[in-house]
């Protein structure tokens, strides 16, 4: 049975002095970014680009040193040896490609979301665990210096107990043909919350409200809410129709409030020593009315952040997890926690915004072998 902490604890069979060989599957929007970072990495050898459109694959492969191209995973596996594959294809195809690669003994990196459904995602987690292989979710934002610093500040108690998380991810973006705005944009915010919160992303239920003012057949504007530990709350606003682009997350704590604005490279993180102090002297209704609320107005500071490309850090973590025989920091189970929330959000949308229960990873892992 797979452990909830998702350890591999496998002895790595990789030659410690050799580069790991990887093939990037998918030469569309995200694949070229992955290929470029694998090529630049000191841990990897970019061995192939795979895409059904050979011409598109050649356009990616050429500038990277005429990397070999293949039109299918079967053609790749029958032609050359690789240690791992990185999947950057439409979400509905992730599980088929991942399962075939895992069955062939390859470590797998998968673009978000992990799969198109909870059942398919768990099949991928199971297959990797049975073979002692790394299954890693490409939750790129978790490898940004800003998000890594936010996680560090929360772990150190700099913000105190978390009171709320409010995230906005809006822009005039592409209306996707196969997913709604929640499945397209919210995985970023959900993966970040999973990464920074002690214990990860584990809401009991979620409520989702969406709108389709253009008549596309899918939600183009959406709001997602769910509870955090200690009666705190998270809210995620996603939107394909905004003329302005906003990438911002506000994390309020009992000690300080942090604002992360990803579009301000000079000052991505600001920490405010401002907030409300509420003295709980008594629990009686009469005395609660008389309790004092005071406002704290302290300093604001911004931590210095290194400018490092998150995809470079992500492919380095993929290599390290393989060599060390351990789960990646954004493991398959991290991908499942995000996937569970997305499925619950879809059910909530179908039910007119009614709260929908989120499947538990703990329950899913019972009987997983």
N, C-alpha and C positions, 0 to 999 in steps of 0.2 A: 504493500500500500504506500502511495506517495505521501510523504510528510508534508504537513501544512507549511513548514518553514522552507520547503522546496530545496533541501540540500541534495547534491549529487554524491559527494564523497567518493568519487571514482578515481582510480589511478589513471592518469593520462598516458596514452600510448604515443603521444606526439613527441617527435624528436625535439628536445629543447633547443637545439642549435639551428633548426630548420625553420624557414618561413611557413606559415600556414597557407594553404591554397584555398581560394574562395572563388565561386562563380556568382555573379549577380544575375538574378532572373527578373527580367522586366526592364525595358529600356525607354520607358515613358517619362513621366514627370520626375519621380523620385529615384529611379534606378541610376541615372547618371551621377547624382550626388553621392550615392553609395559607392559607385564604381570609382569615382575620383578620390574618395577618402581611403578606400582599400588600397588603391594604387599608391597613395602618398604614405601609407602606414609602413613603419619599420617592422611590423609583426606579420604582415600579410603579403602574399603574392596574388595579384588579380589574374586569375587563370582563364576566365571566360566571361562573355556576356551572352545571355540567352534571351531570345525574344522571337515570337512567331513572325514578326516583321523583320526579315533579315536586313533590309536596308536601314531600318531604324537602329538595329543593333550595331551595324557597321559605323554609323555616325558617332555612336558613343565609344566604340572600340578604337577607332582610328587615332584620335588625339591622345589616347592613353598608351600608344605604342603598338597599335595593331593587335590588340588582344584577340584571341580566337573567338569566333561567334558560333552559336548553335541555335537552331530553331525550336528545340524542345529539350526538356529535361532528360528524356530518354536518350536523345542524341548525345547530350553532354556526358551522361553517366557511362555510355558505351564507348566513349572516345578517350576521355582523359580522367585522371584521378584528382579529386579535390577533397579537402577536409570538411568544407562547409559550403552552404549556399545562403544567399541573402535574397529574400523574396520581396519584390516591389511590384506586385501585380494587383489587379482589382481584388477587393476583400473577399468576394464570393469564390475566388480561386485559391485562396491561401491554403486551405486545409488539404486539398488534393495534392498540391505541389509539395507542401510540407511533409505529408505522410509518405509520399513516394521517396522524398529525400531521406527522411528518417529511416525508412525501411532499408534504404541503401547504405545506412551507417554514417550519414552526414549530419553534422551539427547544423542548426537552422536558426537564422535570424529572420523575423517576419515584421514587415511594415504594419503599422496600426491600421485598423483594429486587428487583433490576433486572428479572428475568423468571423464568419458571417452569423454564427450562432453559438450558444453555450455548449451544445452537444459536440459540435465540430471542434471547438476549441479544446474541450476536455479530451477528445480523441487524440489531438496533437500532444497534449501534456502527457497523456498515458504512454503514447508511443515513444516519446523522448525518455521518459523515466524508465521504461522497460529495457531500453537499450543503453542507458547510462550516457545519453547524449545531451548536449546543451540546446535548449529551446529558449530563445531570447526574443523579447518584444522590442521593436525599434521605437521606444518612447524617447524620442530625441531630446525633448525639452528637459528631461531628467538629467541630461549630461551637460546642460548649459552651466557655466560658472555661477550664474545668478541663482538658479534653482538649487544647486549644490550648496551655495551659501545660505539660502533660506532654510534648507534642511538642517544645516549645522547650527544656525541660530535657534531654531525650535528645539533641537536636541539639547542645546546648552541652557535652555530655559530663558533665553533673552526676551522672548515675547510673553512669557508666563503661560497660563492656561489659554487655549485658543477659544475665542468667543464666536468668531464668524470668519468665513472665507467668502469673498465676493469676487467673482472672476468674469471678465468681459472679453470676448473674442469675436469681434465683428469687423466686417469689411465688405467691399463690393466684390464678392468672390464668384467662383465658378459654381453654377448649379450642377451638382453631380448627377450622372445618369442612373446610378444604382443605389445611392444612399441619400438619406435626408441630412439636414444641417447638424443634427445631433451626432450621427455616426461619422460625419465628416470632420467637425471641429471639436466637439466635446471630448473625444479621447485625449486630446492634448491636456486639457484642464484636469480631467479625471486622473490621468497618469501622474500629473504633477502632485495632486492632492494625495494620491497613493504613495508617492515617493517621499513627501515631506512630513506626513502625519505619522506619529508613532503608532504602530499597529496596522498601518496601511488603510486602504479604502474599504470600509466595511459597513455601509449603511444598511439598516434593516429594510428600508423602503425609500422610494423616490416618487416625486410628482413632476410631471413634464407637461408643459403647455406649449403648443406650437401653432403657427399660422402659415398658410400658403396663399398669400394675396395675389400671386401671379398665376395661380391655377396650374402649377407644374405637376401636381399629383403627389407632392411630398412637402414636408415642413421646410420653409426657407428661413423662418425666424423662430427662435425657441428659448424657453426658460426652464431650467432644471433645478430643483431644490431637494435637499435631503439633510437629515440630521447628522451632526458630528457628536463625538463623545461629550459628556457633561452638559447636555442640553444646548450645545452650540449648533450653528446652522451653516450650510454651504449653499451658495447660489451661483449658477453658471448661466450667462447670457451669450447665446450664439446667434449669428445673423449673417446671411449671405448678401443682404440688400442694402447695407449701410454705405453711403458715399464716403465715409471716413473710416480709416482703419484704426482699431484700438486693440491692444494686447496688454491687458492690465489685470493684476490680481492684488486684492487688498486682504491682508490677514490681520485680524484684530485679536489682541491678547489682553490679559489682565494687567500686564506690565507695559507693553508697547504695541504699537501698530506698525506693520510693515506694508509698504506699497512697492510693488514691482511693476515697472513700466518697460516692457521689452523693446519699445520703439525709441527709447532715450538712451543711447549707448554711453553717453557721458555720465549718466547717473541712473542706472537701471533699478537700483534698490535704494529706498529711503526708509529709515526707521524713525518713527515719531514717538517720543516720550509724552504722549498725550492720550487722555482717556477719561473714563468715569470711575470714581471711587465710590463704592456703595458699602456702607457699614451695616452688617447684619447683626444688630445687637439683640434682636429678639425675633421669634417666629410668629408672635401673635399679630392678628390683623390690625388691631388698634395701634400697637407700637410701630408696626411697619410703616404706617402713614407718616409717622413723625421722624423716621430715620433720615439722616442727612445724606444727600448726594452731592459730592464735590467733583469739580473738574480739574484735571491735571494738565498743565500746559508746560511741558519741558522742552528739552533740546531735540533737534533733528540731526541725524547723521547718516552718512552713506558709506558703506564699506567699499574698499577698493576691490575690483574684480579683474582677474586676468582675462585677456581677450583670446579665448581659445575656441576653435570650431567644435561645437558639440558632437557633430558626426565623427570627428577624429577621435574624440574621447570615447564615443560609443563603440567604434570598431576596435579600439584598444581594449575596452572591457570585454567584448566578445572573445577576443584572442586570449585574454587573461583567464576568463572563466573556463575555456577549453583546456588550456595548459595546466591549470590548477585543479581541474576536475570538480568544479563547484558550479552552483547556479549563478547566473548573471544577476547584476543588481536590478535589472528590469527583466525578470524571469518570465517563463510561461505562465506561472501562477499570478504574477503581477498583471499580465495581459488578461488573464481570466477575471480578475477582480474588476477591471475596466469593462470587459465584455458583459459581465453580469449586470452592471449598472445600465449599460446601453440597452440591453434587452428589457430590463424593467422600465426604462424610459419609453421604449416603444409600446409596451403594454399600457402604460399610463396614457400616452397619446391616444391610443385606440379607445380608451375608456373616458375620454374627455377630460383628462387631467386628474383623474382619481389616483390616489396613492397606490403604488404597485410594489409588492414585496420583491426584494433582491435575493436571488439564490445565494446560498452560503457555500463558500469554498469548502468549509469543514464537512458539510453534508455531502457535497459532490465527491470528496476524496474517500468517503467510506465505500469500500468495495472497489476502489480504483487499484488496478494491479498491472 
